[in-house]
Amino acid sequence: MADYESIILIKSEVFVYKIPPRTTNRGYRANEWNLDGPDWTGRMRLITKAGSVFLKLEDKNSGQLFAQCPIETYPGLAVEAVSDSSRYFVIRIQDDNGRNAFIGLGFADRSDSFDLNVALQDHFNYLKKEQAIEKEKEEPKQSLDLGFKDGETIKINMKITNKKDGESSSRSKTKGAGTLGGILPPPPGGIKIAPPPTALTPQNQSTDPLGLLLDDPPFNIHTQQQSSSAGNTDWVQF
């Protein structure tokens, strides 16, 4: 069965530049290229085939292949961003004989370069997850052995209470709860409090409130009761 191509991303217009060789360890800079006069203009397709990723540069009209860039990992040497712009990259193209060359790749819009960056990151993150899943399937899972090995013993400390001691302790607890935690009984005999005496209205009491507060002596209820009882002794008896 022939391998088929799966398209990840298509951009209808990209620019290709010849770039000078790198002479130092610093990154590539796009301002050193002839940005106003690109050497080639066409479309870009990012595809997967047989588990590999390719960035292909093709003619807009005929679709003829101009160059392709095999990508093993990202970020990496195959696709490298420049240090002074987010719209330009340096890609490593390869022919059928295995010869490599580095060229500049640019986009007119910053969103197009962002799409390329995200598409490559998502693809290789997906590949890492698939590889991890396959590795877990191949490796046998270690079973958890909870059995005792030869010569192993287990020691359990259990506190067993004697029945007689338990009954005596429960009784002592019950007695303590009855005397301390319960409600105390009322005292024997009880104390009865007499009701308050009935208020009497004296006939000879002054109706002046100011005189009651200043001049009049306090009214004696017992004297009034004795005088009333002494005056009525004659007609009460028969």
Secondary structure, DSSP 8 states (H G I E B T S, - for coil): ----EEEEEEEEEEEEE------SSS---GGGS-TTS-SEEEEEEEEEETTEEEEEEE-TTT--EEEEEEESSSSSSSEEE-SS-SSEEEEEEE-TT--EEEEEEE-SSHHHHHHHHHHHHHHHHHHHHHHHHHHHHHS-------S--TT-----------HHHHHHHHHHHHHHIIIIIS-----SS-------------TT----HHHHHHTS----HHHHHHHHHHHTHHHH--
